[in-house]
Amino acid sequence: MDTMNSSIPWNLIMPLIVLQLILAVVGLLSLYKAEATRGPKWLWVIIILCGNIPGSVVYFVFGRKDAS
């Protein structure tokens, strides 16, 4: 069996991996800079890291407080 010719479609998976990493880094940086969030910051770290793409999106939609 040839291990170099695997059936994994890397051309479809790599953009998702890159997107997930970018969202996680941007989400964590935003969380670090935020003075206040809706809920404890440690919980948002877990959601961002373990929730993959939806976790980061959930933080940006629900976790950040408006600057008012």
N, CA, C and O atoms as a printed pandas DataFrame, in Angstrom:
     atom_number atom_name residue_name chain_id  residue_number  x_coord  y_coord  z_coord
0              1         N          MET        A               1    0.840   -1.181    0.000
1              2        CA          MET        A               1    0.000    0.000    0.000
2              3         C          MET        A               1    0.887    1.248    0.000
3              4         O          MET        A               1    1.841    1.341    0.772
4              5         N          ASP        A               2    0.572    2.172   -0.846
5              6        CA          ASP        A               2    1.351    3.400   -0.978
6              7         C          ASP        A               2    0.845    4.437    0.025
7              8         O          ASP        A               2   -0.295    4.890   -0.074
8              9         N          THR        A               3    1.689    4.815    0.993
9             10        CA          THR        A               3    1.272    5.771    2.018
10            11         C          THR        A               3    1.319    7.207    1.523
11            12         O          THR        A               3    0.674    8.076    2.110
12            13         N          MET        A               4    2.052    7.476    0.476
13            14        CA          MET        A               4    2.133    8.839   -0.052
14            15         C          MET        A               4    0.864    9.220   -0.821
15            16         O          MET        A               4    0.540   10.403   -0.932
16            17         N          ASN        A               5    0.155    8.239   -1.344
17            18        CA          ASN        A               5   -1.055    8.503   -2.103
18            19         C          ASN        A               5   -2.264    8.110   -1.252
19            20         O          ASN        A               5   -2.962    7.142   -1.554
20            21         N          SER        A               6   -2.493    8.860   -0.207
21            22        CA          SER        A               6   -3.604    8.548    0.683
22            23         C          SER        A               6   -4.906    9.090    0.107
23            24         O          SER        A               6   -4.910    9.904   -0.817
24            25         N          SER        A               7   -6.000    8.619    0.673
25            26        CA          SER        A               7   -7.304    9.042    0.170
26            27         C          SER        A               7   -7.818   10.298    0.860
27            28         O          SER        A               7   -8.972   10.680    0.662
28            29         N          ILE        A               8   -6.990   10.938    1.658
29            30        CA          ILE        A               8   -7.391   12.165    2.357
30            31         C          ILE        A               8   -7.316   13.335    1.378
31            32         O          ILE        A               8   -6.261   13.586    0.797
32            33         N          PRO        A               9   -8.421   14.051    1.190
33            34        CA          PRO        A               9   -8.423   15.195    0.252
34            35         C          PRO        A               9   -7.812   16.440    0.920
35            36         O          PRO        A               9   -8.540   17.320    1.381
36            37         N          TRP        A              10   -6.490   16.507    0.968
37            38        CA          TRP        A              10   -5.803   17.606    1.654
38            39         C          TRP        A              10   -6.134   18.959    1.057
39            40         O          TRP        A              10   -6.120   19.964    1.768
40            41         N          ASN        A              11   -6.430   19.007   -0.231
41            42        CA          ASN        A              11   -6.759   20.300   -0.844
42            43         C          ASN        A              11   -8.077   20.855   -0.310
43            44         O          ASN        A              11   -8.339   22.049   -0.456
44            45         N          LEU        A              12   -8.907   20.021    0.303
45            46        CA          LEU        A              12  -10.134   20.494    0.931
46            47         C          LEU        A              12   -9.972   20.704    2.434
47            48         O          LEU        A              12  -10.613   21.578    3.018
48            49         N          ILE        A              13   -9.121   19.906    3.048
49            50        CA          ILE        A              13   -8.956   19.956    4.500
50            51         C          ILE        A              13   -8.038   21.100    4.943
51            52         O          ILE        A              13   -8.309   21.744    5.957
52            53         N          MET        A              14   -6.971   21.359    4.210
53            54        CA          MET        A              14   -6.001   22.383    4.615
54            55         C          MET        A              14   -6.612   23.779    4.762
55            56         O          MET        A              14   -6.293   24.461    5.736
56            57         N          PRO        A              15   -7.470   24.237    3.852
57            58        CA          PRO        A              15   -8.075   25.559    4.063
58            59         C          PRO        A              15   -8.899   25.624    5.352
59            60         O          PRO        A              15   -8.920   26.660    6.017
60            61         N          LEU        A              16   -9.574   24.534    5.709
61            62        CA          LEU        A              16  -10.340   24.516    6.957
62            63         C          LEU        A              16   -9.428   24.558    8.179
63            64         O          LEU        A              16   -9.735   25.224    9.168
64            65         N          ILE        A              17   -8.317   23.851    8.108
65            66        CA          ILE        A              17   -7.358   23.870    9.218
66            67         C          ILE        A              17   -6.773   25.266    9.383
67            68         O          ILE        A              17   -6.669   25.769   10.502
68            69         N          VAL        A              18   -6.394   25.888    8.280
69            70        CA          VAL        A              18   -5.835   27.246    8.325
70            71         C          VAL        A              18   -6.875   28.229    8.854
71            72         O          VAL        A              18   -6.551   29.084    9.678
72            73         N          LEU        A              19   -8.124   28.120    8.389
73            74        CA          LEU        A              19   -9.198   28.991    8.864
74            75         C          LEU        A              19   -9.413   28.816   10.362
75            76         O          LEU        A              19   -9.577   29.798   11.086
76            77         N          GLN        A              20   -9.411   27.578   10.825
77            78        CA          GLN        A              20   -9.602   27.306   12.246
78            79         C          GLN        A              20   -8.470   27.904   13.082
79            80         O          GLN        A              20   -8.724   28.486   14.137
80            81         N          LEU        A              21   -7.233   27.769   12.625
81            82        CA          LEU        A              21   -6.103   28.338   13.348
82            83         C          LEU        A              21   -6.162   29.862   13.384
83            84         O          LEU        A              21   -5.901   30.473   14.420
84            85         N          ILE        A              22   -6.501   30.470   12.260
85            86        CA          ILE        A              22   -6.599   31.937   12.212
86            87         C          ILE        A              22   -7.691   32.430   13.147
87            88         O          ILE        A              22   -7.474   33.373   13.908
88            89         N          LEU        A              23   -8.872   31.801   13.101
89            90        CA          LEU        A              23   -9.964   32.209   13.983
90            91         C          LEU        A              23   -9.607   32.015   15.452
91            92         O          LEU        A              23   -9.952   32.853   16.286
92            93         N          ALA        A              24   -8.923   30.926   15.778
93            94        CA          ALA        A              24   -8.542   30.677   17.169
94            95         C          ALA        A              24   -7.550   31.728   17.658
95            96         O          ALA        A              24   -7.695   32.250   18.764
96            97         N          VAL        A              25   -6.551   32.040   16.848
97            98        CA          VAL        A              25   -5.549   33.035   17.248
98            99         C          VAL        A              25   -6.187   34.411   17.393
99           100         O          VAL        A              25   -5.947   35.102   18.383
100          101         N          VAL        A              26   -6.994   34.814   16.421
101          102        CA          VAL        A              26   -7.651   36.122   16.486
102          103         C          VAL        A              26   -8.616   36.169   17.668
103          104         O          VAL        A              26   -8.695   37.181   18.364
104          105         N          GLY        A              27   -9.341   35.094   17.896
105          106        CA          GLY        A              27  -10.264   35.038   19.028
106          107         C          GLY        A              27   -9.545   35.135   20.357
107          108         O          GLY        A              27   -9.981   35.865   21.246
108          109         N          LEU        A              28   -8.436   34.402   20.505
109          110        CA          LEU        A              28   -7.682   34.456   21.758
110          111         C          LEU        A              28   -7.041   35.819   21.976
111          112         O          LEU        A              28   -6.999   36.307   23.105
112          113         N          LEU        A              29   -6.544   36.437   20.915
113          114        CA          LEU        A              29   -5.973   37.786   21.050
114          115         C          LEU        A              29   -7.056   38.794   21.429
115          116         O          LEU        A              29   -6.827   39.661   22.272
116          117         N          SER        A              30   -8.218   38.686   20.819
117          118        CA          SER        A              30   -9.325   39.575   21.147
118          119         C          SER        A              30   -9.758   39.368   22.602
119          120         O          SER        A              30  -10.025   40.333   23.319
120          121         N          LEU        A              31   -9.825   38.118   23.027
121          122        CA          LEU        A              31  -10.191   37.803   24.408
122          123         C          LEU        A              31   -9.164   38.363   25.384
123          124         O          LEU        A              31   -9.528   38.895   26.432
124          125         N          TYR        A              32   -7.883   38.246   25.045
125          126        CA          TYR        A              32   -6.815   38.751   25.904
126          127         C          TYR        A              32   -6.913   40.267   26.074
127          128         O          TYR        A              32   -6.690   40.787   27.167
128          129         N          LYS        A              33   -7.244   40.967   25.001
129          130        CA          LYS        A              33   -7.315   42.423   25.032
130          131         C          LYS        A              33   -8.618   42.953   25.627
131          132         O          LYS        A              33   -8.691   44.117   26.021
132          133         N          ALA        A              34   -9.641   42.110   25.693
133          134        CA          ALA        A              34  -10.949   42.545   26.174
134          135         C          ALA        A              34  -10.916   42.829   27.670
135          136         O          ALA        A              34  -10.376   42.040   28.446
136          137         N          GLU        A              35  -11.487   43.945   28.067
137          138        CA          GLU        A              35  -11.567   44.278   29.481
138          139         C          GLU        A              35  -12.687   43.510   30.161
139          140         O          GLU        A              35  -12.562   43.123   31.322
140          141         N          ALA        A              36  -13.780   43.289   29.444
141          142        CA          ALA        A              36  -14.916   42.577   30.015
142          143         C          ALA        A              36  -15.526   41.672   28.954
143          144         O          ALA        A              36  -15.554   42.005   27.770
144          145         N          THR        A              37  -16.010   40.527   29.402
145          146        CA          THR        A              37  -16.685   39.589   28.517
146          147         C          THR        A              37  -17.982   39.130   29.171
147          148         O          THR        A              37  -18.208   39.358   30.359
148          149         N          ARG        A              38  -18.803   38.497   28.401
149          150        CA          ARG        A              38  -20.028   37.898   28.944
150          151         C          ARG        A              38  -19.663   36.508   29.441
151          152         O          ARG        A              38  -19.693   35.545   28.675
152          153         N          GLY        A              39  -19.330   36.403   30.681
153          154        CA          GLY        A              39  -18.891   35.138   31.258
154          155         C          GLY        A              39  -17.407   35.180   31.570
155          156         O          GLY        A              39  -16.713   36.112   31.165
156          157         N          PRO        A              40  -16.917   34.184   32.282
157          158        CA          PRO        A              40  -15.495   34.172   32.657
158          159         C          PRO        A              40  -14.589   33.915   31.445
159          160         O          PRO        A              40  -14.928   33.157   30.536
160          161         N          LYS        A              41  -13.438   34.566   31.469
161          162        CA          LYS        A              41  -12.507   34.442   30.345
162          163         C          LYS        A              41  -11.999   33.012   30.191
163          164         O          LYS        A              41  -11.804   32.550   29.067
164          165         N          TRP        A              42  -11.780   32.304   31.298
165          166        CA          TRP        A              42  -11.262   30.940   31.203
166          167         C          TRP        A              42  -12.237   30.040   30.444
167          168         O          TRP        A              42  -11.816   29.127   29.734
168          169         N          LEU        A              43  -13.536   30.295   30.592
169          170        CA          LEU        A              43  -14.533   29.506   29.874
170          171         C          LEU        A              43  -14.486   29.806   28.377
171          172         O          LEU        A              43  -14.638   28.901   27.557
172          173         N          TRP        A              44  -14.278   31.070   28.020
173          174        CA          TRP        A              44  -14.184   31.434   26.611
174          175         C          TRP        A              44  -12.931   30.840   25.977
175          176         O          TRP        A              44  -12.953   30.478   24.801
176          177         N          VAL        A              45  -11.845   30.734   26.730
177          178        CA          VAL        A              45  -10.640   30.090   26.201
178          179         C          VAL        A              45  -10.952   28.643   25.836
179          180         O          VAL        A              45  -10.562   28.173   24.768
180          181         N          ILE        A              46  -11.653   27.938   26.721
181          182        CA          ILE        A              46  -12.016   26.541   26.454
182          183         C          ILE        A              46  -12.933   26.452   25.238
183          184         O          ILE        A              46  -12.752   25.581   24.387
184          185         N          ILE        A              47  -13.908   27.339   25.153
185          186        CA          ILE        A              47  -14.836   27.316   24.020
186          187         C          ILE        A              47  -14.109   27.592   22.710
187          188         O          ILE        A              47  -14.364   26.920   21.711
188          189         N          ILE        A              48  -13.210   28.567   22.701
189          190        CA          ILE        A              48  -12.474   28.907   21.479
190          191         C          ILE        A              48  -11.564   27.754   21.055
191          192         O          ILE        A              48  -11.509   27.406   19.875
192          193         N          LEU        A              49  -10.855   27.166   22.009
193          194        CA          LEU        A              49   -9.896   26.116   21.663
194          195         C          LEU        A              49  -10.558   24.778   21.354
195          196         O          LEU        A              49  -10.138   24.082   20.430
196          197         N          CYS        A              50  -11.569   24.417   22.100
197          198        CA          CYS        A              50  -12.205   23.103   21.911
198          199         C          CYS        A              50  -13.351   23.143   20.922
199          200         O          CYS        A              50  -13.739   22.107   20.383
200          201         N          GLY        A              51  -13.897   24.315   20.677
201          202        CA          GLY        A              51  -15.029   24.437   19.772
202          203         C          GLY        A              51  -14.640   24.588   18.323
203          204         O          GLY        A              51  -15.505   24.678   17.451
204          205         N          ASN        A              52  -13.333   24.617   18.052
205          206        CA          ASN        A              52  -12.827   24.785   16.693
206          207         C          ASN        A              52  -13.442   26.018   16.034
207          208         O          ASN        A              52  -13.498   27.073   16.665
208          209         N          ILE        A              53  -13.897   25.922   14.806
209          210        CA          ILE        A              53  -14.429   27.087   14.087
210          211         C          ILE        A              53  -15.689   27.631   14.755
211          212         O          ILE        A              53  -15.770   28.841   14.965
212          213         N          PRO        A              54  -16.682   26.797   15.103
213          214        CA          PRO        A              54  -17.885   27.355   15.747
214          215         C          PRO        A              54  -17.585   28.009   17.096
215          216         O          PRO        A              54  -18.251   28.978   17.462
216          217         N          GLY        A              55  -16.612   27.510   17.835
217          218        CA          GLY        A              55  -16.274   28.109   19.126
218          219         C          GLY        A              55  -15.789   29.534   18.995
219          220         O          GLY        A              55  -16.171   30.394   19.789
220          221         N          SER        A              56  -14.955   29.799   18.006
221          222        CA          SER        A              56  -14.470   31.158   17.771
222          223         C          SER        A              56  -15.603   32.068   17.326
223          224         O          SER        A              56  -15.700   33.211   17.773
224          225         N          VAL        A              57  -16.455   31.566   16.450
225          226        CA          VAL        A              57  -17.572   32.360   15.961
226          227         C          VAL        A              57  -18.535   32.679   17.111
227          228         O          VAL        A              57  -19.034   33.800   17.206
228          229         N          VAL        A              58  -18.794   31.709   17.973
229          230        CA          VAL        A              58  -19.682   31.925   19.123
230          231         C          VAL        A              58  -19.103   33.003   20.031
231          232         O          VAL        A              58  -19.850   33.837   20.544
232          233         N          TYR        A              59  -17.786   33.005   20.240
233          234        CA          TYR        A              59  -17.177   34.051   21.067
234          235         C          TYR        A              59  -17.387   35.423   20.434
235          236         O          TYR        A              59  -17.774   36.367   21.124
236          237         N          PHE        A              60  -17.138   35.547   19.132
237          238        CA          PHE        A              60  -17.272   36.848   18.485
238          239         C          PHE        A              60  -18.722   37.336   18.480
239          240         O          PHE        A              60  -18.967   38.540   18.546
240          241         N          VAL        A              61  -19.671   36.424   18.404
241          242        CA          VAL        A              61  -21.076   36.820   18.363
242          243         C          VAL        A              61  -21.626   37.092   19.759
243          244         O          VAL        A              61  -22.297   38.103   19.967
244          245         N          PHE        A              62  -21.353   36.208   20.717
245          246        CA          PHE        A              62  -21.986   36.302   22.029
246          247         C          PHE        A              62  -21.052   36.689   23.172
247          248         O          PHE        A              62  -21.523   37.219   24.178
248          249         N          GLY        A              63  -19.767   36.447   23.058
249          250        CA          GLY        A              63  -18.869   36.615   24.189
250          251         C          GLY        A              63  -18.382   38.032   24.440
251          252         O          GLY        A              63  -18.159   38.426   25.585
252          253         N          ARG        A              64  -18.220   38.787   23.383
253          254        CA          ARG        A              64  -17.687   40.139   23.549
254          255         C          ARG        A              64  -18.782   41.083   24.002
255          256         O          ARG        A              64  -19.916   41.018   23.528
256          257         N          LYS        A              65  -18.428   41.954   24.919
257          258        CA          LYS        A              65  -19.368   43.003   25.342
258          259         C          LYS        A              65  -19.165   44.223   24.456
259          260         O          LYS        A              65  -18.059   44.499   23.991
260          261         N          ASP        A              66  -20.242   44.938   24.237
261          262        CA          ASP        A              66  -20.160   46.157   23.441
262          263         C          ASP        A              66  -19.372   47.212   24.202
263          264         O          ASP        A              66  -19.493   47.329   25.422
264          265         N          ALA        A              67  -18.572   47.972   23.485
265          266        CA          ALA        A              67  -17.783   49.057   24.091
266          267         C          ALA        A              67  -18.686   50.273   24.247
267          268         O          ALA        A              67  -18.730   51.146   23.379
268          269         N          SER        A              68  -19.408   50.318   25.366
269          270        CA          SER        A              68  -20.296   51.466   25.582
270          271         C          SER        A              68  -20.130   52.038   26.949
271          272         O          SER        A              68  -20.801   53.009   27.298
